[in-house]
Amino acid sequence: MQNDQPEITPSAFSGLELLSSAVVLVDDELIVRYLNPGAENLFAVSCRKIVGYSLRRLLGEPAGLGSALNNVLRDNWSYTGHNLTVVRPGMEALHLDCIVTPVECTEARLLLEFRPMDAHLKVAREEQLAHQQQANRELIRNLAHEIKNPLGGIRGSAQLLERELDDPQLREYTQVIIAEADRLQDLMNRLLTSHRMMQPSQLNPHDVLERVRRLILAEFPSVEVRRDYDTSLPYITGDREQLIQAILNIARNAAQAMQGEGEIVLRTRAARQVTMAKRRFKLALQLQVIDNGPGVPEDIRDKIFYPLVSGRENGSGLGLSLAQSFIEQHQGAIDVDSRPGRTCFNVFLPISRDVDS
């Protein structure tokens, strides 16, 4: 039941707005009085919708937390809990560390600070992956340049040879050489595409998604593409063609994984206090491409963004690698969460200026 006590105004604890960690303030009856943006983002709930309700509504009943909070209230001491599991209906479980600190103010009695257990590991893993990806891209780029030069000579020689041959059957061989040289040339061009200069402008992210949606529907008529947009999101700064290509590569990969039949959801939300490329942003665009296909094969799940890695027999392994390159050029981040029946690619793009570096 909702409590009628007044909620804490943001100005009363404005310093908490800048924290990347999730902070929740409760009174002596464990009624939620305040959530900072980090907590709103972590628990996927608005402060206005949860303030005035029991903490149980936000967290459920993690083992040991209830008795620990009662001890903190009784003895006025701090408490640190590790590996608390927060289960929310219809959402993935959260594994959190929690620090509870008594506070002295009229509006609240306890300050709870939550940190995802894998947050530091995730940052370190992303940093290591970014360095490895950069090295891979440079290697592929240099290799592509080395291959492009002799390809032109091979194709030109095959054309000259074809003019000298009178036998149509022999000309078929030269045509094979020319066709394969053109195919390799196209592959090399795609490997080098991510290195072109950006042409940023102000754009509506939903215009990008609508363009992707039309292209996917045209290419895969049996795939249903649903929209789930937050139309209140502001414009972002980006290269329109690069972003279209990045999201199209992700959506096309999903459609191909489903063999052209299934459902793709294009979803946008606002994300707060997001760290990307070691910089923290107060506000970011979270763009999700979700499909109900078979999922990413487990043996390539950690390498899905590597160049030339593909889960399909005839895949080039370039689509997702190029998508990641384009997103990183926008100071954004991309990750994937996959299991059979649900694969979700999360793309984060900055909206507001970074607040920390």
MOPE-V453060 format. One record per backbone hydrogen bond with DSSP energy under -0.5 kcal/mol. CO is the residue of the C=O (numbers start at 1). NH is the residue of the N-H. Records with the same first field share a line. If there is no record, write none. Layout:
BEGIN
CO = NH + NH
END
This chain:
BEGIN
9 = 12 + 13
10 = 13
11 = 14
13 = 16
14 = 17
15 = 18
16 = 19
22 = 114
23 = 36
24 = 112
25 = 33 + 34
26 = 109 + 110
27 = 30
30 = 55
31 = 27
32 = 52
33 = 8
34 = 25
36 = 39 + 40
37 = 41
38 = 42
39 = 43
40 = 44 + 45
46 = 49 + 50
47 = 50 + 51
50 = 53
52 = 3
53 = 32
54 = 57 + 58
55 = 58 + 59
56 = 60
62 = 65 + 66
64 = 68
65 = 69
66 = 70
67 = 71
68 = 72
69 = 73
70 = 74
71 = 75
72 = 76
79 = 100
81 = 98
84 = 86 + 96
85 = 87
86 = 88 + 94
88 = 91
94 = 86 + 96
95 = 117
96 = 84
97 = 115
98 = 81 + 100
99 = 101 + 113
100 = 79
101 = 111
103 = 105
108 = 105
109 = 103
110 = 26 + 112
111 = 101 + 113
112 = 24 + 114
113 = 99
114 = 22
115 = 97
116 = 119
118 = 122
119 = 123
120 = 124
121 = 125
122 = 126
123 = 127
124 = 128
125 = 129
126 = 130
127 = 131
128 = 132
129 = 133
130 = 134
131 = 135
132 = 136
133 = 137
134 = 138
135 = 139
136 = 140
137 = 141
138 = 142
139 = 143
140 = 144
141 = 145
142 = 146
143 = 147
144 = 148
145 = 149
146 = 150
147 = 151
148 = 152
149 = 153
150 = 154
151 = 155
152 = 156
153 = 157
154 = 158
155 = 159
156 = 160
157 = 161
158 = 162
159 = 163
160 = 164
161 = 164 + 165
162 = 165
166 = 168
167 = 171
168 = 172
169 = 173
170 = 173 + 174
171 = 175
172 = 176
173 = 177
174 = 178
175 = 179
176 = 180
177 = 181
178 = 182
179 = 183
180 = 184
181 = 185
182 = 186
183 = 187
184 = 188
185 = 189
186 = 190
187 = 191
188 = 192
189 = 193
190 = 193
192 = 195
193 = 196
201 = 238
203 = 205 + 236
204 = 207 + 208
205 = 209
206 = 210
207 = 211
208 = 212
209 = 213
210 = 214
211 = 215
212 = 216
213 = 217
214 = 218
215 = 219
216 = 220
220 = 223
222 = 262
223 = 225
224 = 226 + 264
226 = 266
228 = 268
229 = 231
230 = 233
236 = 203 + 238
238 = 201 + 240
239 = 243
240 = 244
241 = 245
242 = 246
243 = 247
244 = 248
245 = 249
246 = 250
247 = 251
248 = 252
249 = 253
250 = 254
251 = 255
252 = 256
253 = 257
254 = 258
255 = 260
256 = 259
258 = 261
262 = 224
263 = 292
264 = 226
265 = 267 + 290
266 = 228
267 = 288
269 = 286
271 = 284
274 = 276 + 281
276 = 279
279 = 276
280 = 355 + 356
281 = 274
282 = 273
283 = 351 + 352
284 = 271 + 286
285 = 287 + 349
286 = 269 + 288
287 = 347
288 = 267 + 290
289 = 345
290 = 265
291 = 343
293 = 341
297 = 300 + 301
298 = 301
300 = 303
301 = 304
303 = 306
306 = 309
308 = 310
312 = 315
317 = 308 + 309
318 = 322
319 = 323
320 = 324
321 = 325
322 = 326
323 = 327
324 = 328
325 = 329
326 = 330
327 = 330 + 332
328 = 331
333 = 348
335 = 346
337 = 344
339 = 342
342 = 339
343 = 291
344 = 337 + 346
345 = 289 + 347
346 = 335
347 = 287
348 = 333
349 = 285
353 = 282
356 = 280
END
